[in-house]
């Protein structure tokens, strides 16, 4: 999971870095450092964050024939935003 995909997943959920830190039981500074590119995150923490996002209804995409991204897998869990 690249830092920009972490930011994208938070955006889909409407979560702040603090929200993600709370759900993953990590320090917000850890999230901020990783997303800002100034800190390496352990594989264990990256996997934990991916699990937290999946439980919240978002998963990461990408593979041999697919561009990296995020997608909603549980739309009923995603905060609904009013239409303009």
DODODREN-196346 format. One line per 4 residues: their letters; for each residue x, y, z of N, C-alpha, C. Coordinates in nm, 4 decimals, decimal comma. Layout:
// residues N
A> X:Y:Z:X:Y:Z:X:Y:Z; ...
This chain:
// residues 84
XXXX> 0,0845:-0,1177:0,0000:0,0000:0,0000:0,0000:0,0887:0,1236:0,0000; 0,0755:0,2037:-0,1015:0,1513:0,3279:-0,1122:0,0861:0,4363:-0,0263; 0,1652:0,5326:0,0200:0,1091:0,6402:0,1025:-0,0091:0,7120:0,0369; -0,0011:0,7355:-0,0953:-0,1115:0,8059:-0,1609:-0,2397:0,7232:-0,1623
XXXX> -0,2273:0,5904:-0,1633:-0,3464:0,5056:-0,1566:-0,4064:0,5071:-0,0166; -0,3226:0,5198:0,0829:-0,3711:0,5340:0,2196:-0,4536:0,6622:0,2327; -0,4019:0,7718:0,1766:-0,4757:0,8989:0,1793:-0,6067:0,8864:0,1028; -0,6036:0,8175:-0,0115:-0,7243:0,8005:-0,0925:-0,8300:0,7206:-0,0166
XXXX> -0,7886:0,6153:0,0496:-0,8831:0,5329:0,1260:-0,9442:0,6132:0,2404; -0,8616:0,6930:0,3066:-0,9168:0,7790:0,4121:-1,0178:0,8764:0,3551; -0,9869:0,9292:0,2362:-1,0777:1,0233:0,1714:-1,2124:0,9612:0,1395; -1,2118:0,8386:0,0906:-1,3372:0,7681:0,0607:-1,4221:0,7551:0,1868
XXXX> -1,3562:0,7288:0,2980:-1,4276:0,7101:0,4242:-1,4574:0,8412:0,4967; -1,3920:0,9486:0,4541:-1,4086:1,0755:0,5248:-1,3350:1,0767:0,6576; -1,2282:0,9993:0,6675:-1,1514:0,9885:0,7907:-1,0322:1,0828:0,7904; -1,0024:1,1357:0,9057:-0,8790:1,2116:0,9262:-0,7667:1,1126:0,9584
XXXX> -0,6456:1,1626:0,9660:-0,5348:1,0768:1,0090:-0,5594:1,0268:1,1504; -0,6171:1,1119:1,2336:-0,6496:1,0718:1,3708:-0,7522:0,9603:1,3754; -0,8512:0,9666:1,2856:-0,9521:0,8594:1,2798:-0,8868:0,7264:1,2447; -0,8023:0,7280:1,1424:-0,7343:0,6052:1,1028:-0,6465:0,5537:1,2162
XXXX> -0,5739:0,6427:1,2795:-0,4876:0,6028:1,3908:-0,5689:0,5374:1,5015; -0,6841:0,5932:1,5315:-0,7703:0,5379:1,6358:-0,8184:0,3981:1,5985; -0,8663:0,3821:1,4765:-0,9186:0,2523:1,4328:-0,8086:0,1464:1,4256; -0,6882:0,1873:1,3882:-0,5765:0,0934:1,3748:-0,4958:0,0808:1,5042
XXXX> -0,5310:0,1615:1,6029:-0,4579:0,1646:1,7300:-0,3099:0,1962:1,7089; -0,2885:0,2953:1,6238:-0,1537:0,3451:1,5982:-0,1486:0,4923:1,6366; -0,0311:0,5479:1,6428:-0,0130:0,6888:1,6719:-0,0397:0,7707:1,5455; -0,1071:0,8844:1,5592:-0,1354:0,9694:1,4440:-0,0065:1,0155:1,3763
XXXX> 0,0977:1,0370:1,4541:0,2266:1,0785:1,3986:0,2816:0,9696:1,3052; 0,2577:0,8450:1,3381:0,2999:0,7337:1,2526:0,2290:0,7406:1,1182; 0,0984:0,7664:1,1204:0,0201:0,7778:0,9973:0,0682:0,8984:0,9167; 0,0838:1,0113:0,9826:0,1263:1,1337:0,9139:0,2641:1,1166:0,8507
XXXX> 0,3560:1,0554:0,9227:0,4902:1,0347:0,8687:0,4884:0,9447:0,7465; 0,4095:0,8393:0,7522:0,4008:0,7474:0,6390:0,3377:0,8159:0,5180; 0,2243:0,8815:0,5388:0,1560:0,9484:0,4276:0,2397:1,0616:0,3696; 0,3205:1,1244:0,4515:0,4053:1,2327:0,4049:0,5329:1,1865:0,3379
XXXX> 0,5575:1,0569:0,3415:0,6750:1,0020:0,2766:0,8037:1,0142:0,3552; 0,7959:1,0645:0,4786:0,9182:1,0836:0,5558:0,9468:0,9677:0,6499; 0,8581:0,8698:0,6531:0,8736:0,7609:0,7484:0,8385:0,6287:0,6815; 0,9168:0,5283:0,7064:0,8865:0,3936:0,6594:0,7957:0,3269:0,7618
XXXX> 0,6909:0,2642:0,7138:0,6010:0,1929:0,8031:0,6311:0,0434:0,7930; 0,6231:-0,0247:0,9040:0,6499:-0,1679:0,9026:0,5441:-0,2405:0,8205; 0,5819:-0,3554:0,7689:0,4879:-0,4374:0,6933:0,3676:-0,4735:0,7793; 0,3916:-0,5052:0,9049:0,2818:-0,5387:0,9957:0,1811:-0,4259:1,0095
XXXX> 0,2285:-0,3030:1,0238:0,1380:-0,1883:1,0365:0,0636:-0,1615:0,9057; 0,1320:-0,1790:0,7919:0,0639:-0,1605:0,6627:-0,0473:-0,2638:0,6460; -0,0203:-0,3874:0,6830:-0,1229:-0,4915:0,6735:-0,2386:-0,4641:0,7697; -0,2069:-0,4151:0,8880:-0,3102:-0,3788:0,9845:-0,3997:-0,2695:0,9284
XXXX> -0,3404:-0,1678:0,8688:-0,4181:-0,0576:0,8117:-0,5064:-0,1084:0,6975; -0,4526:-0,1966:0,6136:-0,5336:-0,2519:0,5053:-0,6530:-0,3286:0,5616; -0,6335:-0,4026:0,6687:-0,7430:-0,4755:0,7321:-0,8476:-0,3796:0,7878; -0,8022:-0,2731:0,8516:-0,8944:-0,1724:0,9059:-0,9778:-0,1116:0,7933
XXXX> -0,9125:-0,0768:0,6822:-0,9869:-0,0211:0,5690:-1,0860:-0,1228:0,5128; -1,0452:-0,2481:0,5022:-1,1352:-0,3505:0,4489:-1,2568:-0,3675:0,5381; -1,2366:-0,3693:0,6681:-1,3483:-0,3806:0,7621:-1,4403:-0,2595:0,7544; -1,3856:-0,1450:0,7144:-1,4647:-0,0223:0,7006:-1,5347:-0,0137:0,5652
XXXX> -1,5039:-0,1064:0,4742:-1,5740:-0,1090:0,3462:-1,4932:-0,0671:0,2258; -1,3613:-0,0534:0,2403:-1,2756:-0,0092:0,1299:-1,1613:-0,1090:0,1140; -1,1265:-0,1408:-0,0118:-1,0106:-0,2262:-0,0350:-0,9218:-0,1663:-0,1425; -0,8002:-0,2149:-0,1463:-0,7024:-0,1674:-0,2434:-0,7071:-0,2563:-0,3668
XXXX> -0,6903:-0,1944:-0,4824:-0,6906:-0,2668:-0,6085:-0,5518:-0,2582:-0,6707; -0,5344:-0,3282:-0,7761:-0,4075:-0,3231:-0,8485:-0,3491:-0,4614:-0,8617; -0,2862:-0,4806:-0,9687:-0,2249:-0,6101:-0,9952:-0,1613:-0,6067:-1,1318; -0,1470:-0,7219:-1,1896:-0,0807:-0,7331:-1,3191:-0,1486:-0,6506:-1,4274
XXXX> -0,2793:-0,6534:-1,4316:-0,3512:-0,5840:-1,5386:-0,4485:-0,4785:-1,4865; -0,4200:-0,4248:-1,3701:-0,5080:-0,3241:-1,3103:-0,4233:-0,2166:-1,2427; -0,4612:-0,0915:-1,2624:-0,3896:0,0183:-1,1970:-0,4177:0,0189:-1,0475; -0,3224:0,0656:-0,9662:-0,3471:0,0745:-0,8224:-0,4571:0,1750:-0,7925
XXXX> -0,5356:0,1447:-0,6923:-0,6426:0,2345:-0,6512:-0,7148:0,1801:-0,5303; -0,8272:0,2407:-0,4993:-0,9141:0,1940:-0,3916:-1,0547:0,1795:-0,4470; -1,1301:0,0883:-0,3877:-1,2698:0,0726:-0,4288:-1,3537:0,0393:-0,3068; -1,4798:0,0763:-0,3178:-1,5767:0,0505:-0,2116:-1,6259:-0,0929:-0,2265
XXXX> -1,6183:-0,1703:-0,1196:-1,6673:-0,3076:-0,1237:-1,7901:-0,3273:-0,0356; -1,8132:-0,2332:0,0547:-1,9304:-0,2382:0,1414:-1,9941:-0,0996:0,1426; -2,0674:-0,0661:0,0370:-2,1220:0,0705:0,0279:-2,2082:0,1104:0,1471; -2,2711:0,0143:0,2107:-2,3578:0,0466:0,3241:-2,2796:0,0991:0,4440
XXXX> -2,1496:0,0771:0,4465:-2,0678:0,1257:0,5568:-2,0097:0,2645:0,5321; -2,0135:0,3099:0,4091:-1,9527:0,4375:0,3743:-2,0494:0,5505:0,4089; -1,9947:0,6543:0,4705:-2,0743:0,7720:0,5059:-2,1356:0,8307:0,3797; -2,2644:0,8546:0,3840:-2,3341:0,9127:0,2695:-2,3209:1,0653:0,2737
XXXX> -2,2849:1,1219:0,1611:-2,2716:1,2662:0,1499:-2,3916:1,3215:0,0757; -2,4428:1,4382:0,1162:-2,5565:1,4964:0,0457:-2,5197:1,5328:-0,0982; -2,6129:1,5173:-0,1868:-2,5918:1,5545:-0,3266:-2,6077:1,7053:-0,3419; -2,5233:1,7664:-0,4261:-2,5321:1,9108:-0,4511:-2,6417:1,9393:-0,5509
